[in-house]
Amino acid sequence: MHILPLLILGLLPTQDDLAREAYTLLADRCFPCHGPDANKRKGDLRLDKRTGALALRKGGVAIEPGSVAGSLLAARIEEAPDKRMPPPMSKLLLSPKERQLLREWIDAGAEYPKHWAFAALTKQRTAEPSEGDPIDQMVAESLERAGHEVADEVSPATWLRRATLVLTGLPPTLTELDAFETAPVATRKEEAVTRLLASPRMGEHLAAPWLDAARYADTYGYQSDVYRAVWPYRDWVIGAFNRNLPYDSFLVEQIAGDLLPGATQDQVVATAFNRLHRQTNEGGSVEEEFRSEYVADRVNTLGTAVMGLTMTCSRCHDHKYDPIPQKDYYSLAAFFDNIDESGLYSHFTNAVPTPTLDLTTADQAKQLDELRAACARLEQELDELTLDQAAYAAWRTEQELSASAPAGLVGSYLMDEGQGAALKNQVPDKLAGKVHGPINRVEDHPGGGLLLSGDHALTFIGNPAFRRWDPLTIGLWVSAGEDLERAVVLHRSRAWHDAGSRGFQLLLEEGRPSFSLIHFWPGNAVRVRAVDAIEIGAWTHLGITHDGSGRAAGIGLYVNGIRVECETVRDRLTRTIVGGGEAHLTIGERFRDRGFRNGTVDDLHVFDRELTPAEVALMARLDEAGQIVGWRNPTIRKTQWSEAFWQAAFEASPGDKLREAKRAELRQARKTLAEFVDQLPSLMVMKESPAPRTTRVLARGAYDQPGEAVQPDSLSCLPPMHSDGPPSRLDLARWLVREDHPLTSRVAVDRFWRLIFGAGLVGTPENFGVQGIGPWNPELLDTLARDFMASGWNVKQLLRRLVLSETFARKTCAIPGADPRRRLSAEALRDQALFHSGLLVEKTGGPSVKPYQPAGLWKEKSGQVYAADKGAGLYRRSLYTFWKRTSPPPSMLLLDAAKRDVCSVNRPETSTPLQALIFWNDPQFVEASRVLAAVVLSQDASREERISTVFRRMTSRRPSDGEVQTIAALLRHSQADYKALPDQAQAVLGVGAAATSPELDQALHASWTLVISTLFSHHEVVSLQ
């Protein structure tokens, strides 16, 4: 969509700035070996800093300002080829003209200018209203310097087509063209722009390039590449543009919306921007390796999308060209390194990788508050109940004579059996456990025990599922044979990382017992861990209780019958702990985890209620002969219990009818709340972890080579960040949009200029650094940047200004060797076909849709089957098309859409025969042609009138007589061919799911379909003039 002739020529910055030219040349040819990267620097010579270039060396100085003869650099670039710098093998040789430039620069004093992008914005140009917009003045001056004259204005119809396409991505209708051409000249442009900026189509159109930058996709990427529901973020972007959210807020909310005071749901949704990178769950992947990849991706995306910098180099070493040390890279990374995330997403469950946000409507949010309040009220009422003395006395008399286990016992396994045997459940009518693999008996414990290998398991099918609202108690004798960093003792889950540890688990972590209830580790889970380790090689009884609250405070850890001091590792469980398969209790081993190697176990007891401390202690009791008491010995009485223990046991038992009823009511309320939350959609977002993570410089960027610790900080080459305490992500976001930040506003106005004019003010939107192509008019860039900030970062105001400028209204000059046209985006090309045909379904937002696509592509890439939608899903705007990373929509890729694996701000533009074949053969375009043909034939008009109408509809101009005759000839010939070949006509008219028109003559209808299909590839349809 090039409009300006100087943009077509790709004019470089003005050539009168000798210092800037020389510095750019040095950066390109010399910095790879003598630049910022200390690890790659040769000869201890640094040329990116003036102090380094002027430093005294053996034999002199590299550069002596004002003296070519005294400069070693001047001599080395003129040496014989075998000694010349840069050396021939580098393929960076200087031309004679370039060597002369460096000599002139040295003679002129060898000044080192600050790179334009890192320098403060210059003062903007102003003008009196009578003088017009400074934009037009500066563009005219650039044209004059380049030897071009300002072109004439385009026709009203061409202007409206331009404005409508660049602001909405769709062409104007015939009605809009007619109304514009007859509207008052003085106000029609302003009125048209006001209408276009108010259209929801505008937000959809502006969202597409930002989604490229945000690497938005509907799947995770990598091998499995399964679906993830991140479309609420896409809808947030559309809404932000449509409601004209100030651009500084647009950035702040995406980078740190979760940290804003009183952050709204929308502001937290915006932070999904940081989580849209690819993620993996491939077997054998190292969790920490990929977590560090995700952090790096956030830094790289921030650098390119917001600051226009190439940050990736600095991940492994100091940047070779720009003043970005490796330490700065990791100081930025520290802002994004402090969320509770895993490097792998779950394969066996559909858990959304944490941290997440539950998405609620206003009604759902109100209902959620009510459910939480009900649980809190019942918890308080339960706490306030007093002792029922009569019931207590009767119950105690009964219990003092009882040797049975406390109520709620659902599993009791004495493990007296050997290898391969069933493990008898002492609870009547309950399923037995099972021994798997080479697990042997040991006799060093009363009743014996089972020695585990770490690779084989004991399984116990039939125990309750234990949801997060269910109370439970588990008791187990263990003996750790060695001090392991991590050992899975007991769990109910499918796998470790492969299932996000969904379920519950008892681990020994360096000998310290820990118990967890987990939806997705680490961000949606609760875990408590004993402060002290158990003794290696000694039999120890471990007890676990949970009160059904799903909170750390509701979990008790007992060692040898005594509740031990614990630390809270995690305390944020909000979703289900069941699912993923293998819902049975397992001891000793877990898929792709570290089992209880050389550990021994005995006597497992499972209760579906929370036991009291006294009851747990009973499980751990031994008699004087060292035999387990538990409930094996019927002579045991609870004679040693204190009054407090007796009362606690009563209050926890079914014998306390009042409390039992209240507990049941509370359990139901928790269940209702949990099930309500579980059905809510959730989204990956940012949320700071309570305990800051230490970020370190990674040698060569390798996750397993941590070095120096760094603090969160901004880039040292830019104005410093100011904060009262340790800077946060919100401080980073606000620093980026400060008025003294030299990059953010420049990058923003360049992107919006590119959107309107087809090419940017800066030649390389992805690289404002030393190696990039600078602005062709720095004053224009800085004027727009300052004005943009002064407007309150008002995007619609900026777009209005650009579209209403005289520059926008000018004709594109036909310059030899240059194409005055630029093809529309992949989205706009498909959308306009649907729009012209009347098939376009204009619904804003919602889940992504699946239009037509060649069969088998998904199957080949990931073993999945692509099923196209039916109905409206076939005809939504392309922005809503389902984007699978390993197999993006092929027609979109052929038309140069970004793949979105990583941040992209500059789509390439290619021209290939395959692109024309899309317009002629892709079902979406053929169907649109067929449907539009039926619309044309429904008009009561002559053939020539129909041709004129459809041509104007698609190009926004009336055809010439010659064009009408050419199209009419194509119609005649194709109609004759289709009459002779009715099967081919029927095949063409059968393409697509839209209703056919059986009342029309098939040959005539097919011939008009062919004509319209041809017009869809016409240069005036596919490009912006």
N, C-alpha and C positions, 0 to 999 in steps of 0.2 A: 504494500500500500504506500509506496514512495510517492510523495507529493512534491518535495522540494528538489530542484535540479542539483543543488550543491550536495544534497544527500545522495543522489544517484551517483555523482562523481566520487563520493566518499572523501570529501576534502579533509585534509589533515589540518592540525593547528597551523597558524600563520608561521611563516619561515623566518621572521625577523628576530626571534628570540634565540640567539646563538647559544647561550648557556643551557637553555632547556634542551635544545637539539643535541648538544654535546653530551649532556648528562644522560639523555635517553640512549644515545649511541654507546656510551660506556656501560650502561645497564645491560644492554643487549649483548655486547661482545666481550666485556671484561668481567662483569660481576659474577658469572658462573665460577670463576677461579679466584677472583679478587673482590668479592662482595661481602654481604652481611653474614653468610654462612661460614662460621669459624671452622667447622669440620672439613669443609671443602676448600678452604683458602690456601692458595699456593704462595710460596716464597715470603710468607708473612707480610704480604702487601695487600692493603685494603684501599680500594679506590672508590668505594661508595661514600666514604667520609673524607672531607677536605683535609682534616688533620692527618689522616692516614696517607693521603696522596702527597702531602707536603712534608711528611716526616723524613728526617735525614736517614739515609741508608748507605750501605757500602757502595761507594762510587758516586754518591750524590743523592738527589731526590727524584722521585718519580715525576713530579710536576713542580716546576718553578714558575710561579705566576709571572707572566710578562716576558718569559725567556724560553723560547723553543729550544735554543741551543743548550740551555742548562737543565732541560727536562729529559730524564731517562726514558719516559714513556714515548716522547716524540722520536727518540732515537730507535727504540725497539720496534715501533710500528713501521720503520723504514728499513729494517735489517734485511739481509739476504733471506730468501724464503725458508731456509732450514733453521733460522734463528728468529724469525719474525714473530711478533705477537699481534693478535692471537695466532697460535700455531696452525698450520694448514689442516692438521688432523681434527681440529675442533670444528671445522666447517663454519667458522665465524670470521673469516678474513675480511679486512677492511678494504673497500674500494679506494682508488686514488682520491675521489671526491670526499669520501669520509675521512681519510687521513688529513686532507687539507682542512676540513672542518675542525678537527681536533687541534691542529696547529694554530688556526685562527683563534680558537677559544683560549689556548694557553697564552698566546700573545695578548689577548684582551684581558687577561688577569685570572683566567681559570676560576671564575665564580661558580660556586655550587648552589644552584637554586633549590629551594624546598619544593619537592614534588607538588604539582598543582593541587592534587586531590587531598593532600595532607595539610595544605596551607589554608588559612582562614578565608572565608568567603570575602570577595571584594565587594565594594559598595555598589548597590544596584543602581541601574540607570533609571531616571524618572523622566517624565515628559508631560508637557501641558496637554490637556484634553484635545486641543486643536491640532496638536502635532501627531496624534494617533498613538497607538500602542508601541512602546519601545521595542517589543518583539519585532515588529515590522521594520523598524529603523535598523536594528542590528542585523536582521536577515538581509536587508537590502545592501548594507555595507559589506557583508560577506560575499554576496553575489558580485558586487562591484569589484572587490579584490580578486575574485576568481575570473573576472572578465565576462560576466554574464549580466544581462539586463533582467529587470523584474518582468515576469510574464503577465499577460492579460488575465482577467478574471474568467473563471469557468461559467458555464451556463447555470441558471438557477436549478435545473434538474440535476446536473452533475454535482453541484454543491450539496443539494439535499441528499443525493445518494451517498456522497462521501460522509456527510455528517451522520446520517442514519446508520451506516455500516460501522463507522469508527466508534460510535457511542453505544450501539445496541447489538452489533454483529448480525443484524438483519437488514434487508433492503427496504426502501419505502414502497408503499402500496400505490396503485394507480390513483386512488382517491387522494392520498397524501400528496402525490406529485401534482395533480390538478389543483388542489387547494393552494399549494405553495406557489405555483406559477401565477395564480390570480390574486394572491394576497398582497396587501400594501407592501411595497418594496422596503419602506423605512423600518418596518418592524418584523417582517416575516422570518428573518434569520433568528432573531432573539426569541421569538415565539416558538419556532421549531426546536431550538436548543432546549428551551424550558420544558417542552413536551417530552423530548427524548431523555433528558436527565431525570425526569419524574417517572419514566417507565421502568418497571421491574426488569425489563430486558437488559437495561444498562448494567445492573449489578451482576447479572449472569455473564454478560460479555466481559466485564472487567475482572471477574473472578478467574477466568481461565488462565491468563498468564501468571496470576499470583499462585494458583494451584500448581503450576509448573515449578515455581520457586519453592513452594512448600512441600514438594515431592509427594503430592496427594495421590493415593491409589486405594483401591478397595480390597487389596490383598496384602499379605505380609511380605511377599517376595521370597527369594531363595528357592529351595527345593520343593517344599510342600506348597507354598504360596496359597494358603487358604484364605477364606473370606474374613474380613474384619469390618465391623460397622463403624466407620469413621465419617460417614456422610453428614452428621450434625455439624462437624467443623466446616465442611464445604458450604452448608447452608448458612453458617455464621458469616463466612466471607461474603457471600452474596448479599446477605442482609446488611452487613457493615457498609458496603458500597452503596446500596440502595438508600439507606437512611443517612448517608453522608457522614459516617463516623469520621471525625478528624483523623488525619493520617497518623499523627503522633499517638493518638489513642489506639488506632488500628495496630500499630506496632507494639505499644506497651502491653496491651491486653493479650496479644499472642505470646509475647516473651514472658510476661509475669502477671497475667490477669489474676492468677490465684492468690497473689500477694497484695493485691489492692485492698485497702480498707473496705470491709463490708462487701467483698467481691460477690457479684451476682452469678447465677448459673451461666449466663451467656459469657461473662468475662472469663470464667474458668474453662468453658468449652473452647474458647479461643486458644488456650495454651496447648491444645492438641497439636498445634503447629510444631511443637518441639518433639512430638512423638510419632510423626508420620514416616520416619525412616523405615527402611527394611528391617525385618526381624526374622530370626530363624528358630527352628526347633529340630534341626537335622541331628540325627544320632551321631554321637561322638563329638559334638560341638562343645567347646569349653565355655561355660557360662560367663565367666569374668572377661574372657576375650571379646565376646560379642557385646557385653555391657559397655566395655570401653569403646567399641566400634560405634555404639549408639550415641555416646557422649561426643565422640569426635564428629559424627555426622551433624549434631546440633551446632557445634562450633562452625563447621564448614558452611552450613546453611545460613547461619546468622551472618557470617562474613560475606557471602555472595549475595544473599537476598536483600540484606539491609545496607551493607556498607560497600558492596561492589568489589570485594577483595577476594583474592585466591588464598585461602588460609591453609589449604591441605599440605603444602610444602612444609609449613612450620610444625606440623605434627611430629615429623621425624628429625628435623634439623632447623637451624635458623633459615629463614626465607632467603633464597638466593638473590632476590632482586629488591624486595620491599623491606623496610625496616621493622620486620616482625620477628623477634627472637623466638626460639622454641619455648622459652619460659613464658612469654606472653600468651602463646597458644594455650598452655595448660592453666594459666591464670584465668583465661576466658572459660576454659573447660570446667573450672571449679564452680562456676555459676550453674552448670547443668549436670553436675555430678552428684547432687545431693537429693536424689529422689529414690524412693524405695522400689526399685525395679529389678527385674531379673534379665539376664542376657538371653534367655530362651523363653519362648511362649509355650503353652501347654499343647501337647499333641493329642492327649486322650480326653481332654475336656475343652469346652468352649469358653473357658475363663478369659476375660479381658485382662491383658497384662497391666499390672499395677504400676503407678497409682491410677485410680479411676474416679470418675464422677458418675453418680446415679442421675439419670435424666428424668425429670418429673415435669408434668404440667402443673399449673397453679392448683388445680383440684387435687392432684396426687400429692403435691407438697403439703397441702393442708391435711390430707388424710394421713400422711406419714407422721406429721407432728402429733396428730391425735393418737395414733397407735403407740408412739414412743411415750407419750404422756400417760397412757393407760398402763403400760409396763412399769413406769416409774411409780405410779400411784399404788399398784399392787405390791411392788417391792417394799414400799413404805408400810403399807397395811400389814404385810407379813411380819416385818420387823417389830411392829407395835403390838402384836398379839401377846397376851399374858399366859402364864401357865395354868392349865386346867388341872387343879390339884386332885380332884376325885378321879378323873380319868387317868392321871399320872400314877396314883397310888395303885389302882387296879392293874394297870399295865405292868408296873414294876414287880408286883408280886408274881405275876405270870412269868415275866422274863427271868427272874432270879432262879427259877426252877428249870429254865430252858437251856439246853446245850446246843440248840440248832443255830445255824448261821443267821445273821440279821436278815431282815426282809429285803427282797429285791435281787436275790442271787439268781442269775440266769446262766452262768457258766462256771463250772468248778472242775478243773483238770489237774489231777494229782501227778500225772506224767510218770507213772510207774512202769509204763510199757517200754518196749525196745524199738529198734529201728524197723520201719515199715509197718508198725502196728497202728491201729486206731487208738486215739487218746480218749479214754472214756470220760464222758461228762457225768459228774456225780449228781447233777440236777436231773430228776426224772423227766423222761420224754423229751430230752434235748439232744441235739445232734452231737456226735463225737468229733474230736479233732483228728488231724491226720499228720503223720510224719512223712516228710519228703526227703529222699536222698540219704546219703551216708551220715546219719545222726546217731551217735552212740550213747549208751547209758553210762553214767558214772555213779559211784556208790559213796562219794565223800559227803553226802548230805542226807539227812533223815528221809528215808523213803526213796533215795536215789534222785537222779536228775538226768537231763539230756544235754550232751555236748554238741554245740553247733559249729558248722564249718564256715559260716558267713556267706555261703553260696546256696544253701538249702534251707528249707523253711518248715515250720510247723504252722498248719492252717486250722482255723476254727470257724466252721461254717454254721450259720444259724443264730449267731448272737445278734442282738438288736443293731439297727443301722446307726443309731446314735447321731441324730441331727444336732445342730448347734444349740438348740433350745432344750436338749435332753440332758438331765443329770446322769452321771455315771461314776462308778468307782472301779478301779482295776488294781489288783494286787499280784505281784509276781516276785519269786525268789530268783536272784541272778548272782552269777560269779563271773567277773570279767577276767579272762585269761591273760590279757595284755592291755597296755595303755594305748588305746586307739584315738586318733584325732576325732573320728566320727564313727559311730556304730549304731545301726538301726536295731533296737531291741524288739520293739513291738509297734505295729502300725495297722491301720485300716485305710489303704490307699492303693492306687494302681502303680504309681511310679514316683520317682523323685522329680527331676526337672521335666520329664516327659508328661507329667500330669500336674505340674506346679505343686506337687506334694499334697494334692487335694485329699482331705480326710483328717485323721488324727494320728499322732506318732509319739512314741517314747524313744528318745535317743540317749546315748552316752556321748557327750562331747568333751574329749580329753578327761573322761571319767566322771563328768558332771551330768547327772540326770537332767533331762529337759523334756517337757511335754508341750505339744502344740495341737491346736485346732486350726485347720488351714483350708481356705478357699483357693487362694493362689499365693504362693510364697514369692517374695517376702511381704508384699504390701497389703494383703488382705488375709491376716492371720493373727493368732494370739499364741505367744510362746512364753513360758516361764522356765527358768533354768536355775538349778541349785547352785548356791555360792560355792559349796565345797564338793570335791570329788569323793567318790566312794573308794574303798580300799581295794586295790587290785589283788585278785586271787582269793578274796574272802567272800563267803556267802552273805548277801545283803538282800533284805526285803525292800522292794520299791512299791510304794502305793501312790495312786493318782486319784484325786477326786475332782469333780466338776459340778457346779451347782446349776448348770443350765443357762447361765447368763451370757456365755460366750465372751466373757471378759477375763483378763489376767487375774483380777482380784477374786474371781470365782473358781480358780484352780488351786488345788493343794498338792504339794509334793511331799511324800513321806519316805524317810529312810529308816528302816528297822522300827517302824511304828511311830516315829516321831516326825511331826511336821517340821520341815527344814526351811531355813531362810533362802529366799529365791530372788533373782533379779528378773525384771520384766524385759524380755528381748523384743517382743512385739505385742501390741494391744489394740489391734484394729481389725476385728472380724465383723464383716457386714453381710456376707453371703454364704450360700450353702457349702457344707463340707462333705456332701455326698455326690456321687457321680464319677464317671470315668471308668467304671468297671471294677471288678474284684472287690466287692463290698464286704469281704470277710476279714476277720482278725487274723493277722499273720505275725509270727515271731521269727526273728533271726535273719531275715533277708528281704530285700526289695529290689525291683527291677532297676538296673543301672544306678544302684546306690551301694553303700558300703555296709555289709552285713555285720552281725555280731560274731566276728571271727574268734574262735577258741573261747567263746562264752558259753556258760552253762546256765540252764534255767530249770525251774521246778515250781510246782504248785501255782497255777494261774486261777484267779478268781475274778469274775466279772459281775458287777451289780448294775441294775438300771436305776439306781438312786445314789445320792451323795451320802456316803457313810460319815458318821461323826469321827473325830479323832480317836475316841476310845474304841470304836468298832474297827477302825483301820489298824490300831495297835494290836487288836486281838489276832488279826491275820499274821502278824509278825512274831507272835509269842512262841517261845520254846519252853519245854518243861525242864526240870532239873537234870534230866538225862540227856538233854540236848535235842529231844524230839520235837518236831513241829506240833504245836497245839492246834491252832486254827479251829476247825470243827471236826477233826478226826477223833478226838477223845471225848466221848459222851459224858465223862465225869466232870468236865470243866464247868465251873460256875464263875460268874462275874463278881466274885467276892471282893476284888481289889478296886473296883470302880468307886470313885468319889461321887458325892451327891451331884456335883456339877456334871460329871460324865453321864450319870443316869438321866438327869433332866435333858441334857443335850440329845442323848439317844432317843428319849421319848419324843422330843419335839421334831426329830428327824424321821421318826417312824410313822407308819400308817396308823398307829395307835392314837396319835394326836389328831382327832378328826377335824378340828377347826383348821389346824395348820395344813393338814393334808388337802383339805378342800381349797384353801387359799393357794397352796402350791400348784394344784391342778389348774386353778383359774389363771395363775401367773404363767404357767407353762403354755396354756392355750393362747394367752395374749402374746407371748413371745413367738409362738408358732405363727400366729396371724401376721405379726409384724414381719417375721423372717420371710414368709411366703410372699408377702406384698413386695418386699424389697427385691426378692429373687426374680420377680417378673419384670422389674424395671430395666429398660435398656441402660447400658453404661458405656462410657467413653474413656479412652486413655487420655490422661491430662497430666499436668505438672502439680506436684504437691511436695513441699519441702519435708524431708525427714527431720524428726525432732533432734537427732544427734548428728551434727555435721560430719560428713565424710572427709577424710584427709585426701586431697588431690596431690598427685606427684607427677613430675616430669617423667615421661616414659621414654627410655633410651630407644632411639629409632622407632618410636611409636608403638613398641611391643608391650602388650599388657603385662607380661611377666618380667619386665625389667624396670621396676619403679625406681626412681631416683629422688632428687630433691623435692621436698614438700613445697607447695606454693599456696598462696592465698588468692581468693577471688580478686581480680583487678582488671582494669581496662588495658588497651594497647598503649604501650609507652610512646608510640609515635604520634599519638593524638592527645588532645587536652585531657588532663588528669580527671579522674572521677573523685567527687567529694561526697563523703558520707560520715555520719557521726560515729558509727561503729563499723564492724565488719560489713562490707558491702554485700547487698543481696541481689538477687536477680532483678528485683524491682529497681534497685539503684542502677543496674546495668541498662535496663530498658529506658529509664529516664535520662541517663547519660547519652544514650544514642539519639535522643530527640532534643537535646539541649541546643540552643541557638549557636553555641560556639563549636558544635561538632561539625567538622568540615565535610563529612561524607554523606550522612543520611539524607539530608534535603536534596543534595545534588543528585544522588542516586534516584530518589523518588521522582523528581521532575524530569530526569532523563527517561525514566521508564514511561511516564505519562506522555511525554513528547513522542516517544517511539510508538506508543499506542495510537496517537492521532496522526502522525506524519509517516509512519512506516519505518523510519530509521531514527536512531537516537542522536542526541547532541554529542554524545561520547561514542566513539566507534566500537568500543568493547564493553557492553553493559555488564559483563561478568568480571571485568578486570579494570578497576580504576587505578591500579597500581602502576609501577614504573614501566612494566612491559606492555601495558595497555595502550590503546590509541586515544589520545587526549581529545578534549572538546574542540570542535571546529570553530566555536565562538565562545571562549571562556566567559566573556562578559555576559552573554545571553544566558548561559547556564547559571551563573551566580545571581543574576538579576531575578530569574525565575525562582531559584532556591530561596532567596531572601523574601521575595514577595509571597511565596507559598507559606513560609513560616509566619510571616506577618498577617496572613489571612486566617490564622488559626489552623493551618494545615488543611484547608478546605479543598477537598478533591474536586467537587463539582464546580466550584468557582474556577479552579485551574483549568479544568476541561472546557468550561464555557469560554474562558479567555482564549484558549488555543483555537477552538473551533470558530470563534467569531473574529479571529485575527484576519487581516488582509492576506497574510501569507497562506493561510489555509484555503482561501478562495482563489488562489492563483492557479493557472494552468501549469502542468508539468511539461517542461521543455523537452523536445525530442533531441537529445544530444547523441551524436554519432558514437556507436559502441555501447550505448547505455539503454536499458529498457525502462521506459517511463511508467511501466505497470509493475505492480507487485501483487502476487497471488494472495487471495484471502486465506485466513487460517483454516486449518482442517475442520474445526468446529463450524465456522461460518459457511463453508462450502456445503456441508451436509445440511445445516440448518436452513439455508436459503432454499434448498431443493424442497424440503418439507414445507417451508413457508409458502413458496410459490404454488405448490400443489394443494394447499389447504389441509395437509395431513398433520402439520405441526400441532402437538398438544402443549399448550402453554400453561403448565403448572409449575409453580416455583417450589423447589425443594423436595425433600423426601428421599427414600432409598434409591440407590443407583438402579438403572434399568439395562436390559439386554436386548438391543436391536439385532438386526440380521448380522450374521458372521459366518464365514466358511466353516463347514463341519470339520471336526477332527483336530483343530489346532490345540484346544485345551488337552485333549486326550494325549497328544504327542508330547506336550510339555510337562504335564503333571498328573496324567491319568484321570482327569476329570472330564465330564461331559458338559459342553456348553448347550444350554437350553434357552433359546430365544424367548422373549416375553410374548404375550399375546395382547392384543388391544393397544391401549395407550402407551405401554412401555416401549413399543416399536417406534414411536413418533415423538418422543421427548427431545428437547434440545441436547446436543452432543455433550454439553457440560455434564449431563447426568448419566452418560454411558458408563457402564461397569468397566473399571480399569483394573485388569489383572496384570500384575507386574511381569510375569514370565511370558505372557501372551497378550499384549495390549491389542485393542481393536486394530486389525491389520490395515484397513483403509485409512484410519487416522495416522498411522505411522507412515504410510506411503505418501501422505500429504504433509509430512514433516512435523507432526505433533511430537512433543517430548515424551521420552519413555517413562520419566518420573521415578527412576530408580534413585536418583540424587537430585539435588537442587539444580534447576536449569532456568536461566533468565534470557536465553538467546536461542530461539529455534533456528536451525539451519533452513535454508531455502534451496530446494533442488527442483529440477525439471526433468522428468523421465516419462517415457511412453506409458509406463504403468499407471501414471496419474490420469491420463486421458481414458485409459481402459476402465478405471473406476467409474468415471462419469457415464460411460456407455454400458457397463455390464454389472456393476454392483446392484444387487436387488433393491437397495434403498433408493438409488437414483432412477432405476428402471421403473419401479413402482410409482415414484413421484412423477415421472414423465407420463406414465399411463393415466394416472389420476388427473393430472393437469390437462392432458389431452382430452379427457372426457369433459372437463369444465369448459375448454375452448369449444368443443363441438356442441355443447349445450347452448351456445350463444346463437342468436338469430342474426347471422351476419355472413357476408361473403367470405370466400377463402382469403382474399387479400386483407380484409378487415380483421379477420382472425389472426393472420400472420402479424399484422401491425400491432394488435393488442398484446399478443403473447410476447413478442419481441420487446415491446416497451415495458411490459411487466417484469421481464427478466433483466433488462439492461438499463432501465429508467430513461431511455430515449426512444424517439420514433425512428423506424428503419428508413433507409433511403429506398428509392424505387428499385435500384439494382439489387439491394439486399432482399426485398420482397420477391423479386423475380427469381433469385437464386433459391430461396426457401421454397417457393411454389414449385420450382422444377424438382427439387428433392422430394416434395410431397407427391408429385405425379409419378415419378419413377418408383418410389418406395411403395405407393399404393398399388401400382401395377404388379410389382414383385410379390406383394402379400396376397393379391388376388390369385396369382399363379401358385403361390405356396401357402395355402390356408393353414397348414399345420404350424408353420413358423409364426404366422400372425397370432394363432391361438396360444403358442408358447410365450410370446412376448406379453400378451394380455393376461397371462396367468401368473405373472411374477408378482409376488407380494401378497400380503394378507388382506389388503383393502378390498372392499366390495368391487366387483366388476360391473360393467355396464352392458348387459346382453342386448339392450335395445339398439345399440350402435352398430353400424356396419364394421365388421371386424377388420377388414383390409384398411378402411379409412382410419379407424381408431389406431391400428398398429402403425400406420404411416405417420400420423400426428405424434404418436409416442416416440418414433424414431427422430422426428424433427426436433422435438423438445429435448430429447436426450442429447442430440447434437448441440443444441444451444447451451445446454448445461456445461459443455466444454469450451464454449466460445470465450475468447480472451476477455471480453467486456463483462462477462458473467462471473468468471472465476477470479477476476482481478479488479482492483480499484484504480480508476483512471486518474 
